[in-house]
Protein backbone atom coordinates (compact mmCIF):
# COMPACT_ATOMS: atom_id res chain seq x y z
CA UNK A 1 0.00 0.00 0.00
CA UNK A 2 1.43 3.35 -1.04
CA UNK A 3 1.74 6.44 1.07
CA UNK A 4 -0.11 9.71 0.69
CA UNK A 5 2.50 11.02 -1.77
CA UNK A 6 3.43 7.77 -3.47
CA UNK A 7 5.76 8.35 -6.46
CA UNK A 8 5.18 12.11 -6.47
CA UNK A 9 8.17 14.34 -7.10
CA UNK A 10 8.77 17.21 -4.70
CA UNK A 11 11.26 20.04 -4.56
CA UNK A 12 11.66 21.47 -1.07
CA UNK A 13 13.81 24.56 -0.82
CA UNK A 14 15.75 25.20 2.35
CA UNK A 15 15.55 21.51 3.20
CA UNK A 16 19.09 21.04 4.43
CA UNK A 17 17.88 21.64 7.99
CA UNK A 18 14.95 22.79 10.12
CA UNK A 19 11.40 22.87 8.79
CA UNK A 20 12.48 21.91 5.29
CA UNK A 21 14.36 18.81 6.39
CA UNK A 22 11.47 17.68 8.58
CA UNK A 23 9.12 18.04 5.62
CA UNK A 24 11.50 16.19 3.32
CA UNK A 25 11.72 13.22 5.68
CA UNK A 26 7.96 13.13 6.16
CA UNK A 27 7.25 13.41 2.42
CA UNK A 28 9.70 10.60 1.68
CA UNK A 29 8.10 8.42 4.35
CA UNK A 30 4.82 8.89 2.45
CA UNK A 31 6.35 7.72 -0.83
CA UNK A 32 7.61 10.94 -2.40
CA UNK A 33 10.85 11.43 -4.29
CA UNK A 34 12.45 14.62 -3.04
CA UNK A 35 14.93 17.12 -4.39
CA UNK A 36 16.85 18.58 -1.44
CA UNK A 37 17.75 22.22 -2.03
CA UNK A 38 19.74 24.50 0.21
CA UNK A 39 22.49 27.07 -0.11
CA UNK A 40 24.91 25.11 2.07
CA UNK A 41 26.43 22.14 0.26
CA UNK A 42 27.26 20.17 3.40
CA UNK A 43 23.72 20.51 4.75
CA UNK A 44 22.32 19.21 1.46
CA UNK A 45 24.75 16.28 1.46
CA UNK A 46 23.90 15.39 5.06
CA UNK A 47 20.15 15.56 4.41
CA UNK A 48 20.36 13.36 1.31
CA UNK A 49 22.53 10.83 3.13
CA UNK A 50 20.12 10.71 6.07
CA UNK A 51 17.14 10.10 3.82
CA UNK A 52 18.75 7.58 1.48
CA UNK A 53 20.34 5.67 4.36
CA UNK A 54 16.82 5.16 5.72
CA UNK A 55 15.68 3.76 2.38
CA UNK A 56 14.12 6.92 0.94
CA UNK A 57 14.67 8.60 -2.40
CA UNK A 58 16.33 12.01 -2.44
CA UNK A 59 18.80 13.86 -4.65
CA UNK A 60 20.86 17.00 -3.99
CA UNK A 61 20.44 20.38 -5.65
CA UNK A 62 22.61 23.08 -4.09
CA UNK A 63 21.50 26.55 -5.15
CA UNK A 64 20.67 30.08 -4.07
CA UNK A 65 16.94 30.74 -4.39
CA UNK A 66 17.62 34.43 -5.02
CA UNK A 67 19.51 33.56 -8.23
CA UNK A 68 17.11 32.83 -11.13
CA UNK A 69 19.72 30.79 -13.01
CA UNK A 70 20.30 28.63 -9.95
CA UNK A 71 16.55 28.16 -9.55
CA UNK A 72 16.28 26.87 -13.11
CA UNK A 73 19.09 24.43 -12.41
CA UNK A 74 17.32 23.09 -9.31
CA UNK A 75 14.13 22.58 -11.29
CA UNK A 76 16.12 20.78 -13.98
CA UNK A 77 17.38 18.33 -11.34
CA UNK A 78 13.80 17.24 -10.71
CA UNK A 79 13.25 16.81 -14.44
CA UNK A 80 16.49 14.91 -15.04
CA UNK A 81 16.26 12.72 -11.93
CA UNK A 82 12.56 11.93 -11.76
CA UNK A 83 10.98 13.08 -15.01
CA UNK A 84 8.96 16.01 -13.74
CA UNK A 85 7.54 17.84 -10.77
CA UNK A 86 4.37 17.38 -8.71
CA UNK A 87 4.99 19.38 -5.52
CA UNK A 88 6.86 22.66 -5.21
CA UNK A 89 7.45 23.59 -1.58
CA UNK A 90 9.06 27.03 -1.34
CA UNK A 91 10.31 26.84 2.22
CA UNK A 92 13.65 28.68 2.07
CA UNK A 93 13.77 32.03 3.79
CA UNK A 94 15.73 34.45 5.90
CA UNK A 95 14.69 35.97 9.19
CA UNK A 96 15.62 35.70 12.85
CA UNK A 97 18.64 33.67 11.94
CA UNK A 98 21.00 32.21 14.49
CA UNK A 99 23.82 31.73 11.97
CA UNK A 100 26.29 34.36 10.92
CA UNK A 101 25.97 33.28 7.30
CA UNK A 102 22.32 34.36 7.21
CA UNK A 103 22.51 37.30 9.62
CA UNK A 104 20.28 40.21 8.69
CA UNK A 105 18.73 43.18 10.42
CA UNK A 106 15.22 42.72 11.77
CA UNK A 107 14.33 46.24 12.86
CA UNK A 108 11.63 48.73 11.98
CA UNK A 109 11.59 50.64 8.71
CA UNK A 110 13.81 53.47 9.96
CA UNK A 111 16.50 51.13 11.27
CA UNK A 112 16.38 48.75 8.31
CA UNK A 113 19.20 49.36 5.88
CA UNK A 114 18.51 49.37 2.16
CA UNK A 115 20.85 46.38 1.85
CA UNK A 116 18.91 44.38 4.46
CA UNK A 117 15.60 45.30 2.83
CA UNK A 118 16.81 44.15 -0.58
CA UNK A 119 18.41 40.96 0.73
CA UNK A 120 15.26 40.01 2.64
CA UNK A 121 13.06 40.45 -0.42
CA UNK A 122 15.60 38.75 -2.69
CA UNK A 123 15.46 35.55 -0.65
CA UNK A 124 11.98 35.50 0.85
CA UNK A 125 9.94 36.90 -2.02
CA UNK A 126 11.98 36.76 -5.21
CA UNK A 127 12.97 33.17 -4.52
CA UNK A 128 9.30 32.17 -4.40
CA UNK A 129 8.63 34.20 -7.55
CA UNK A 130 11.45 32.51 -9.49
CA UNK A 131 10.48 28.99 -8.47
CA UNK A 132 6.83 29.59 -9.30
CA UNK A 133 7.59 31.34 -12.58
CA UNK A 134 9.82 28.54 -13.82
CA UNK A 135 8.10 25.69 -11.94
CA UNK A 136 4.45 26.24 -12.85
CA UNK A 137 4.99 25.07 -16.45
CA UNK A 138 6.53 21.84 -15.11
CA UNK A 139 3.53 21.27 -12.84
CA UNK A 140 1.15 21.98 -15.72
CA UNK A 141 2.96 19.45 -17.90
CA UNK A 142 2.06 16.76 -15.36
CA UNK A 143 -1.59 17.79 -15.41
CA UNK A 144 -1.35 19.91 -12.28
CA UNK A 145 0.28 19.84 -8.90
CA UNK A 146 0.73 21.60 -5.61
CA UNK A 147 2.59 24.74 -4.58
CA UNK A 148 3.23 25.40 -0.90
CA UNK A 149 4.84 28.70 0.06
CA UNK A 150 6.19 29.42 3.52
CA UNK A 151 4.97 32.78 4.77
CA UNK A 152 4.63 33.70 8.47
CA UNK A 153 2.17 35.01 10.99
CA UNK A 154 4.13 38.25 10.45
CA UNK A 155 2.21 38.41 7.15
CA UNK A 156 -1.10 38.51 9.02
CA UNK A 157 -0.50 41.26 11.55
CA UNK A 158 1.62 44.36 12.12
CA UNK A 159 4.75 44.36 14.22
CA UNK A 160 7.02 46.84 15.94
CA UNK A 161 10.05 45.37 14.20
CA UNK A 162 10.96 42.98 11.37
CA UNK A 163 9.26 45.28 8.88
CA UNK A 164 11.15 43.95 5.84
CA UNK A 165 10.49 40.37 6.91
CA UNK A 166 6.78 41.00 7.45
CA UNK A 167 6.44 42.79 4.11
CA UNK A 168 8.14 39.94 2.28
CA UNK A 169 5.89 37.34 3.90
CA UNK A 170 2.71 39.35 3.28
CA UNK A 171 3.67 39.58 -0.37
CA UNK A 172 4.03 35.79 -0.46
CA UNK A 173 0.47 35.39 0.78
CA UNK A 174 -0.87 37.69 -1.93
CA UNK A 175 1.20 36.01 -4.65
CA UNK A 176 -0.01 32.60 -3.47
CA UNK A 177 -3.66 33.67 -3.70
CA UNK A 178 -3.15 35.07 -7.20
CA UNK A 179 -1.44 31.90 -8.38
CA UNK A 180 -4.30 29.81 -6.99
CA UNK A 181 -6.88 31.91 -8.84
CA UNK A 182 -4.95 32.01 -12.11
CA UNK A 183 -3.82 28.41 -12.42
CA UNK A 184 -6.55 26.46 -10.65
CA UNK A 185 -8.13 25.47 -13.96
CA UNK A 186 -4.83 23.80 -14.86
CA UNK A 187 -5.05 21.60 -11.79
CA UNK A 188 -2.56 23.60 -9.72
CA UNK A 189 -3.33 24.30 -6.07
CA UNK A 190 -1.35 26.93 -4.14
CA UNK A 191 -1.41 27.60 -0.41
CA UNK A 192 0.77 29.45 2.08
CA UNK A 193 1.75 28.16 5.49
CA UNK A 194 2.12 30.89 8.12
CA UNK A 195 4.19 29.47 10.97
CA UNK A 196 4.15 31.05 14.39
CA UNK A 197 7.08 30.64 16.76
CA UNK A 198 8.73 27.38 15.72
CA UNK A 199 11.73 25.96 17.55
CA UNK A 200 14.35 25.70 14.82
CA UNK A 201 17.98 26.71 14.44
CA UNK A 202 16.91 30.00 12.85
CA UNK A 203 15.50 31.42 16.09
CA UNK A 204 16.92 29.17 18.82
CA UNK A 205 19.70 31.57 19.77
CA UNK A 206 17.59 34.71 19.36
CA UNK A 207 13.88 34.52 20.17
CA UNK A 208 14.35 31.36 22.27
CA UNK A 209 17.69 32.33 23.79
CA UNK A 210 16.60 32.28 27.43
CA UNK A 211 13.87 30.81 29.60
CA UNK A 212 12.20 34.18 30.21
CA UNK A 213 11.61 34.67 26.48
CA UNK A 214 10.36 31.11 26.09
CA UNK A 215 7.94 31.58 28.99
CA UNK A 216 6.64 34.85 27.53
CA UNK A 217 5.99 33.23 24.16
CA UNK A 218 4.16 30.33 25.77
CA UNK A 219 1.99 32.76 27.70
CA UNK A 220 1.01 34.53 24.46
CA UNK A 221 0.09 31.22 22.81
CA UNK A 222 -3.35 29.76 23.64
CA UNK A 223 -2.05 26.21 23.38
CA UNK A 224 0.76 27.14 25.74
CA UNK A 225 3.51 25.48 23.72
CA UNK A 226 6.11 26.41 21.13
CA UNK A 227 5.74 24.75 17.75
CA UNK A 228 8.12 22.27 16.18
CA UNK A 229 9.34 21.69 12.67
CA UNK A 230 7.27 18.51 12.62
CA UNK A 231 4.11 20.58 13.20
CA UNK A 232 4.83 22.53 10.02
CA UNK A 233 5.76 19.38 8.10
CA UNK A 234 2.45 17.74 9.02
CA UNK A 235 0.54 20.74 7.67
CA UNK A 236 2.59 20.70 4.48
CA UNK A 237 1.86 17.00 4.00
CA UNK A 238 -1.86 17.60 4.38
CA UNK A 239 -1.82 20.44 1.82
CA UNK A 240 0.37 18.46 -0.60
CA UNK A 241 -1.73 15.29 -0.41
CA UNK A 242 -5.15 14.45 -1.81
CA UNK A 243 -6.57 15.10 1.65
CA UNK A 244 -6.19 18.80 0.84
CA UNK A 245 -7.52 18.59 -2.71
CA UNK A 246 -10.27 21.21 -2.14
CA UNK A 247 -8.00 23.72 -0.42
CA UNK A 248 -6.31 26.43 -2.45
CA UNK A 249 -5.51 30.11 -2.16
CA UNK A 250 -5.33 29.96 1.63
CA UNK A 251 -2.92 31.33 4.23
CA UNK A 252 -2.89 28.66 6.93
CA UNK A 253 -1.64 29.85 10.32
CA UNK A 254 0.17 27.13 12.27
CA UNK A 255 0.81 29.08 15.44
CA UNK A 256 -0.87 27.45 18.43
CA UNK A 257 -3.59 30.07 18.24
CA UNK A 258 -1.29 33.09 18.60
CA UNK A 259 -2.99 35.10 15.87
CA UNK A 260 -6.44 34.25 17.21
C-alpha atoms as a printed R data frame, in Angstrom:
    type eleno elety resid chain resno       x      y       z
1   ATOM     1    CA   UNK     A     1   0.000  0.000   0.000
2   ATOM     2    CA   UNK     A     2   1.433  3.353  -1.040
3   ATOM     3    CA   UNK     A     3   1.745  6.436   1.065
4   ATOM     4    CA   UNK     A     4  -0.112  9.711   0.686
5   ATOM     5    CA   UNK     A     5   2.500 11.021  -1.774
6   ATOM     6    CA   UNK     A     6   3.427  7.771  -3.470
7   ATOM     7    CA   UNK     A     7   5.756  8.352  -6.464
8   ATOM     8    CA   UNK     A     8   5.178 12.111  -6.471
9   ATOM     9    CA   UNK     A     9   8.168 14.340  -7.100
10  ATOM    10    CA   UNK     A    10   8.765 17.207  -4.703
11  ATOM    11    CA   UNK     A    11  11.257 20.043  -4.558
12  ATOM    12    CA   UNK     A    12  11.664 21.466  -1.066
13  ATOM    13    CA   UNK     A    13  13.814 24.563  -0.821
14  ATOM    14    CA   UNK     A    14  15.752 25.201   2.348
15  ATOM    15    CA   UNK     A    15  15.550 21.515   3.200
16  ATOM    16    CA   UNK     A    16  19.091 21.044   4.434
17  ATOM    17    CA   UNK     A    17  17.878 21.638   7.985
18  ATOM    18    CA   UNK     A    18  14.951 22.794  10.116
19  ATOM    19    CA   UNK     A    19  11.403 22.870   8.790
20  ATOM    20    CA   UNK     A    20  12.481 21.913   5.290
21  ATOM    21    CA   UNK     A    21  14.361 18.809   6.388
22  ATOM    22    CA   UNK     A    22  11.466 17.684   8.580
23  ATOM    23    CA   UNK     A    23   9.118 18.041   5.621
24  ATOM    24    CA   UNK     A    24  11.502 16.188   3.323
25  ATOM    25    CA   UNK     A    25  11.725 13.224   5.677
26  ATOM    26    CA   UNK     A    26   7.957 13.126   6.158
27  ATOM    27    CA   UNK     A    27   7.254 13.413   2.422
28  ATOM    28    CA   UNK     A    28   9.699 10.601   1.682
29  ATOM    29    CA   UNK     A    29   8.099  8.418   4.350
30  ATOM    30    CA   UNK     A    30   4.825  8.886   2.449
31  ATOM    31    CA   UNK     A    31   6.353  7.715  -0.828
32  ATOM    32    CA   UNK     A    32   7.611 10.941  -2.401
33  ATOM    33    CA   UNK     A    33  10.852 11.428  -4.294
34  ATOM    34    CA   UNK     A    34  12.453 14.616  -3.037
35  ATOM    35    CA   UNK     A    35  14.934 17.124  -4.391
36  ATOM    36    CA   UNK     A    36  16.849 18.575  -1.441
37  ATOM    37    CA   UNK     A    37  17.748 22.215  -2.030
38  ATOM    38    CA   UNK     A    38  19.740 24.502   0.206
39  ATOM    39    CA   UNK     A    39  22.492 27.074  -0.107
40  ATOM    40    CA   UNK     A    40  24.912 25.110   2.066
41  ATOM    41    CA   UNK     A    41  26.429 22.137   0.258
42  ATOM    42    CA   UNK     A    42  27.264 20.170   3.396
43  ATOM    43    CA   UNK     A    43  23.721 20.508   4.746
44  ATOM    44    CA   UNK     A    44  22.324 19.212   1.459
45  ATOM    45    CA   UNK     A    45  24.746 16.284   1.464
46  ATOM    46    CA   UNK     A    46  23.897 15.390   5.060
47  ATOM    47    CA   UNK     A    47  20.154 15.565   4.412
48  ATOM    48    CA   UNK     A    48  20.362 13.362   1.306
49  ATOM    49    CA   UNK     A    49  22.535 10.834   3.128
50  ATOM    50    CA   UNK     A    50  20.123 10.708   6.073
51  ATOM    51    CA   UNK     A    51  17.141 10.097   3.820
52  ATOM    52    CA   UNK     A    52  18.754  7.585   1.482
53  ATOM    53    CA   UNK     A    53  20.342  5.675   4.361
54  ATOM    54    CA   UNK     A    54  16.823  5.162   5.723
55  ATOM    55    CA   UNK     A    55  15.675  3.764   2.379
56  ATOM    56    CA   UNK     A    56  14.116  6.921   0.939
57  ATOM    57    CA   UNK     A    57  14.672  8.604  -2.399
58  ATOM    58    CA   UNK     A    58  16.331 12.014  -2.443
59  ATOM    59    CA   UNK     A    59  18.796 13.864  -4.649
60  ATOM    60    CA   UNK     A    60  20.855 16.996  -3.987
61  ATOM    61    CA   UNK     A    61  20.439 20.380  -5.654
62  ATOM    62    CA   UNK     A    62  22.605 23.078  -4.090
63  ATOM    63    CA   UNK     A    63  21.503 26.554  -5.152
64  ATOM    64    CA   UNK     A    64  20.665 30.081  -4.068
65  ATOM    65    CA   UNK     A    65  16.935 30.743  -4.389
66  ATOM    66    CA   UNK     A    66  17.623 34.431  -5.016
67  ATOM    67    CA   UNK     A    67  19.509 33.564  -8.234
68  ATOM    68    CA   UNK     A    68  17.115 32.831 -11.125
69  ATOM    69    CA   UNK     A    69  19.717 30.793 -13.010
70  ATOM    70    CA   UNK     A    70  20.300 28.627  -9.946
71  ATOM    71    CA   UNK     A    71  16.550 28.161  -9.549
72  ATOM    72    CA   UNK     A    72  16.280 26.872 -13.110
73  ATOM    73    CA   UNK     A    73  19.094 24.428 -12.410
74  ATOM    74    CA   UNK     A    74  17.317 23.090  -9.311
75  ATOM    75    CA   UNK     A    75  14.126 22.585 -11.290
76  ATOM    76    CA   UNK     A    76  16.121 20.776 -13.975
77  ATOM    77    CA   UNK     A    77  17.380 18.334 -11.336
78  ATOM    78    CA   UNK     A    78  13.797 17.236 -10.710
79  ATOM    79    CA   UNK     A    79  13.252 16.811 -14.441
80  ATOM    80    CA   UNK     A    80  16.485 14.907 -15.036
81  ATOM    81    CA   UNK     A    81  16.263 12.715 -11.926
82  ATOM    82    CA   UNK     A    82  12.559 11.926 -11.763
83  ATOM    83    CA   UNK     A    83  10.980 13.080 -15.012
84  ATOM    84    CA   UNK     A    84   8.958 16.010 -13.738
85  ATOM    85    CA   UNK     A    85   7.540 17.842 -10.765
86  ATOM    86    CA   UNK     A    86   4.373 17.376  -8.705
87  ATOM    87    CA   UNK     A    87   4.988 19.381  -5.523
88  ATOM    88    CA   UNK     A    88   6.856 22.656  -5.209
89  ATOM    89    CA   UNK     A    89   7.452 23.594  -1.577
90  ATOM    90    CA   UNK     A    90   9.060 27.033  -1.345
91  ATOM    91    CA   UNK     A    91  10.313 26.838   2.219
92  ATOM    92    CA   UNK     A    92  13.651 28.681   2.072
93  ATOM    93    CA   UNK     A    93  13.772 32.027   3.794
94  ATOM    94    CA   UNK     A    94  15.731 34.448   5.898
95  ATOM    95    CA   UNK     A    95  14.685 35.972   9.193
96  ATOM    96    CA   UNK     A    96  15.624 35.695  12.847
97  ATOM    97    CA   UNK     A    97  18.644 33.669  11.943
98  ATOM    98    CA   UNK     A    98  21.003 32.205  14.486
99  ATOM    99    CA   UNK     A    99  23.816 31.727  11.971
100 ATOM   100    CA   UNK     A   100  26.290 34.365  10.918
101 ATOM   101    CA   UNK     A   101  25.972 33.281   7.295
102 ATOM   102    CA   UNK     A   102  22.325 34.357   7.215
103 ATOM   103    CA   UNK     A   103  22.510 37.300   9.620
104 ATOM   104    CA   UNK     A   104  20.283 40.208   8.686
105 ATOM   105    CA   UNK     A   105  18.735 43.181  10.424
106 ATOM   106    CA   UNK     A   106  15.216 42.722  11.768
107 ATOM   107    CA   UNK     A   107  14.330 46.240  12.863
108 ATOM   108    CA   UNK     A   108  11.626 48.726  11.978
109 ATOM   109    CA   UNK     A   109  11.590 50.643   8.711
110 ATOM   110    CA   UNK     A   110  13.813 53.466   9.964
111 ATOM   111    CA   UNK     A   111  16.502 51.134  11.270
112 ATOM   112    CA   UNK     A   112  16.377 48.750   8.309
113 ATOM   113    CA   UNK     A   113  19.205 49.355   5.880
114 ATOM   114    CA   UNK     A   114  18.508 49.370   2.159
115 ATOM   115    CA   UNK     A   115  20.846 46.383   1.850
116 ATOM   116    CA   UNK     A   116  18.909 44.384   4.458
117 ATOM   117    CA   UNK     A   117  15.600 45.297   2.827
118 ATOM   118    CA   UNK     A   118  16.813 44.154  -0.576
119 ATOM   119    CA   UNK     A   119  18.410 40.962   0.732
120 ATOM   120    CA   UNK     A   120  15.262 40.014   2.639
121 ATOM   121    CA   UNK     A   121  13.058 40.447  -0.419
122 ATOM   122    CA   UNK     A   122  15.596 38.747  -2.695
123 ATOM   123    CA   UNK     A   123  15.462 35.545  -0.645
124 ATOM   124    CA   UNK     A   124  11.983 35.498   0.853
125 ATOM   125    CA   UNK     A   125   9.942 36.899  -2.017
126 ATOM   126    CA   UNK     A   126  11.983 36.760  -5.206
127 ATOM   127    CA   UNK     A   127  12.968 33.166  -4.519
128 ATOM   128    CA   UNK     A   128   9.297 32.175  -4.403
129 ATOM   129    CA   UNK     A   129   8.634 34.204  -7.553
130 ATOM   130    CA   UNK     A   130  11.450 32.511  -9.491
131 ATOM   131    CA   UNK     A   131  10.484 28.992  -8.475
132 ATOM   132    CA   UNK     A   132   6.832 29.590  -9.300
133 ATOM   133    CA   UNK     A   133   7.587 31.342 -12.581
134 ATOM   134    CA   UNK     A   134   9.815 28.541 -13.816
135 ATOM   135    CA   UNK     A   135   8.101 25.690 -11.937
136 ATOM   136    CA   UNK     A   136   4.446 26.239 -12.845
137 ATOM   137    CA   UNK     A   137   4.989 25.067 -16.450
138 ATOM   138    CA   UNK     A   138   6.529 21.839 -15.109
139 ATOM   139    CA   UNK     A   139   3.531 21.274 -12.842
140 ATOM   140    CA   UNK     A   140   1.155 21.984 -15.717
141 ATOM   141    CA   UNK     A   141   2.955 19.449 -17.903
142 ATOM   142    CA   UNK     A   142   2.057 16.757 -15.363
143 ATOM   143    CA   UNK     A   143  -1.592 17.787 -15.414
144 ATOM   144    CA   UNK     A   144  -1.354 19.906 -12.282
145 ATOM   145    CA   UNK     A   145   0.280 19.840  -8.898
146 ATOM   146    CA   UNK     A   146   0.733 21.596  -5.609
147 ATOM   147    CA   UNK     A   147   2.587 24.735  -4.576
148 ATOM   148    CA   UNK     A   148   3.225 25.399  -0.904
149 ATOM   149    CA   UNK     A   149   4.840 28.696   0.059
150 ATOM   150    CA   UNK     A   150   6.191 29.423   3.516
151 ATOM   151    CA   UNK     A   151   4.967 32.778   4.772
152 ATOM   152    CA   UNK     A   152   4.633 33.696   8.467
153 ATOM   153    CA   UNK     A   153   2.166 35.007  10.992
154 ATOM   154    CA   UNK     A   154   4.128 38.245  10.447
155 ATOM   155    CA   UNK     A   155   2.208 38.411   7.151
156 ATOM   156    CA   UNK     A   156  -1.102 38.511   9.022
157 ATOM   157    CA   UNK     A   157  -0.504 41.256  11.554
158 ATOM   158    CA   UNK     A   158   1.620 44.356  12.116
159 ATOM   159    CA   UNK     A   159   4.751 44.365  14.218
160 ATOM   160    CA   UNK     A   160   7.020 46.844  15.937
161 ATOM   161    CA   UNK     A   161  10.046 45.371  14.195
162 ATOM   162    CA   UNK     A   162  10.961 42.980  11.366
163 ATOM   163    CA   UNK     A   163   9.255 45.278   8.877
164 ATOM   164    CA   UNK     A   164  11.145 43.950   5.845
165 ATOM   165    CA   UNK     A   165  10.493 40.372   6.912
166 ATOM   166    CA   UNK     A   166   6.784 40.998   7.453
167 ATOM   167    CA   UNK     A   167   6.436 42.787   4.115
168 ATOM   168    CA   UNK     A   168   8.136 39.936   2.277
169 ATOM   169    CA   UNK     A   169   5.887 37.342   3.905
170 ATOM   170    CA   UNK     A   170   2.705 39.351   3.282
171 ATOM   171    CA   UNK     A   171   3.666 39.581  -0.370
172 ATOM   172    CA   UNK     A   172   4.035 35.793  -0.464
173 ATOM   173    CA   UNK     A   173   0.468 35.393   0.785
174 ATOM   174    CA   UNK     A   174  -0.867 37.694  -1.931
175 ATOM   175    CA   UNK     A   175   1.203 36.012  -4.646
176 ATOM   176    CA   UNK     A   176  -0.015 32.604  -3.471
177 ATOM   177    CA   UNK     A   177  -3.659 33.668  -3.697
178 ATOM   178    CA   UNK     A   178  -3.153 35.071  -7.196
179 ATOM   179    CA   UNK     A   179  -1.437 31.897  -8.384
180 ATOM   180    CA   UNK     A   180  -4.303 29.807  -6.988
181 ATOM   181    CA   UNK     A   181  -6.876 31.906  -8.840
182 ATOM   182    CA   UNK     A   182  -4.953 32.013 -12.110
183 ATOM   183    CA   UNK     A   183  -3.820 28.406 -12.418
184 ATOM   184    CA   UNK     A   184  -6.555 26.457 -10.646
185 ATOM   185    CA   UNK     A   185  -8.131 25.467 -13.956
186 ATOM   186    CA   UNK     A   186  -4.829 23.800 -14.858
187 ATOM   187    CA   UNK     A   187  -5.047 21.598 -11.786
188 ATOM   188    CA   UNK     A   188  -2.565 23.596  -9.720
189 ATOM   189    CA   UNK     A   189  -3.327 24.305  -6.075
190 ATOM   190    CA   UNK     A   190  -1.351 26.925  -4.137
191 ATOM   191    CA   UNK     A   191  -1.407 27.602  -0.412
192 ATOM   192    CA   UNK     A   192   0.774 29.445   2.079
193 ATOM   193    CA   UNK     A   193   1.750 28.163   5.494
194 ATOM   194    CA   UNK     A   194   2.120 30.888   8.119
195 ATOM   195    CA   UNK     A   195   4.195 29.470  10.971
196 ATOM   196    CA   UNK     A   196   4.153 31.050  14.393
197 ATOM   197    CA   UNK     A   197   7.078 30.638  16.760
198 ATOM   198    CA   UNK     A   198   8.728 27.376  15.723
199 ATOM   199    CA   UNK     A   199  11.732 25.959  17.553
200 ATOM   200    CA   UNK     A   200  14.351 25.700  14.821
201 ATOM   201    CA   UNK     A   201  17.977 26.713  14.439
202 ATOM   202    CA   UNK     A   202  16.906 30.003  12.853
203 ATOM   203    CA   UNK     A   203  15.501 31.415  16.093
204 ATOM   204    CA   UNK     A   204  16.916 29.172  18.815
205 ATOM   205    CA   UNK     A   205  19.698 31.571  19.766
206 ATOM   206    CA   UNK     A   206  17.589 34.713  19.359
207 ATOM   207    CA   UNK     A   207  13.877 34.518  20.171
208 ATOM   208    CA   UNK     A   208  14.353 31.362  22.272
209 ATOM   209    CA   UNK     A   209  17.694 32.327  23.787
210 ATOM   210    CA   UNK     A   210  16.599 32.279  27.429
211 ATOM   211    CA   UNK     A   211  13.867 30.812  29.597
212 ATOM   212    CA   UNK     A   212  12.202 34.182  30.210
213 ATOM   213    CA   UNK     A   213  11.608 34.666  26.484
214 ATOM   214    CA   UNK     A   214  10.356 31.110  26.092
215 ATOM   215    CA   UNK     A   215   7.937 31.581  28.989
216 ATOM   216    CA   UNK     A   216   6.644 34.852  27.532
217 ATOM   217    CA   UNK     A   217   5.991 33.228  24.159
218 ATOM   218    CA   UNK     A   218   4.158 30.333  25.766
219 ATOM   219    CA   UNK     A   219   1.987 32.762  27.703
220 ATOM   220    CA   UNK     A   220   1.009 34.526  24.456
221 ATOM   221    CA   UNK     A   221   0.092 31.219  22.810
222 ATOM   222    CA   UNK     A   222  -3.348 29.759  23.640
223 ATOM   223    CA   UNK     A   223  -2.049 26.207  23.377
224 ATOM   224    CA   UNK     A   224   0.765 27.142  25.739
225 ATOM   225    CA   UNK     A   225   3.506 25.482  23.723
226 ATOM   226    CA   UNK     A   226   6.105 26.407  21.132
227 ATOM   227    CA   UNK     A   227   5.736 24.752  17.755
228 ATOM   228    CA   UNK     A   228   8.116 22.269  16.182
229 ATOM   229    CA   UNK     A   229   9.343 21.694  12.667
230 ATOM   230    CA   UNK     A   230   7.267 18.514  12.622
231 ATOM   231    CA   UNK     A   231   4.112 20.577  13.203
232 ATOM   232    CA   UNK     A   232   4.825 22.528  10.021
233 ATOM   233    CA   UNK     A   233   5.758 19.383   8.095
234 ATOM   234    CA   UNK     A   234   2.446 17.742   9.017
235 ATOM   235    CA   UNK     A   235   0.543 20.741   7.668
236 ATOM   236    CA   UNK     A   236   2.593 20.701   4.477
237 ATOM   237    CA   UNK     A   237   1.863 17.003   3.995
238 ATOM   238    CA   UNK     A   238  -1.864 17.603   4.377
239 ATOM   239    CA   UNK     A   239  -1.815 20.438   1.824
240 ATOM   240    CA   UNK     A   240   0.371 18.464  -0.601
241 ATOM   241    CA   UNK     A   241  -1.734 15.292  -0.405
242 ATOM   242    CA   UNK     A   242  -5.147 14.455  -1.812
243 ATOM   243    CA   UNK     A   243  -6.567 15.103   1.651
244 ATOM   244    CA   UNK     A   244  -6.188 18.803   0.843
245 ATOM   245    CA   UNK     A   245  -7.523 18.590  -2.712
246 ATOM   246    CA   UNK     A   246 -10.271 21.206  -2.142
247 ATOM   247    CA   UNK     A   247  -8.005 23.723  -0.419
248 ATOM   248    CA   UNK     A   248  -6.307 26.428  -2.453
249 ATOM   249    CA   UNK     A   249  -5.511 30.111  -2.162
250 ATOM   250    CA   UNK     A   250  -5.329 29.964   1.629
251 ATOM   251    CA   UNK     A   251  -2.924 31.332   4.228
252 ATOM   252    CA   UNK     A   252  -2.890 28.659   6.933
253 ATOM   253    CA   UNK     A   253  -1.645 29.849  10.321
254 ATOM   254    CA   UNK     A   254   0.167 27.132  12.275
255 ATOM   255    CA   UNK     A   255   0.811 29.077  15.444
256 ATOM   256    CA   UNK     A   256  -0.871 27.454  18.432
257 ATOM   257    CA   UNK     A   257  -3.591 30.072  18.242
258 ATOM   258    CA   UNK     A   258  -1.294 33.089  18.602
259 ATOM   259    CA   UNK     A   259  -2.993 35.103  15.870
260 ATOM   260    CA   UNK     A   260  -6.443 34.252  17.211
